[in-house]
Amino acid sequence: MQISLNIKNESISQKVLEFLSSFKKEDIKIETIDDKPFREESLSSFAGMWKDRDITIETLREAAWKK
């Protein structure tokens, strides 16, 4: 079973993690994910990625329908 929690209050999230950490490691696996807000530069890092490739909507459609 997998359970996902989104806890905004830092003190509550620490208490939950402490509680879950009290279990045996073979019984429960804890993974934390820090959500980072979207940043404009992350999208702009892809700019120019396809600049030297001849890609059009038609070529994309042709490649998709061949499968």
GIZI-V65787 format. One record per helix or strand of 2 or more residues. SS is the DSSP state (hx for helix, st for strand). FROM is the first residue (numbers start at 1). TO is the last residue. If there is no record, write none. Layout:
ss from to
SS FROM TO
SS FROM TO
//
This chain:
ss from to
hx 10 21
hx 40 44
hx 57 65
//
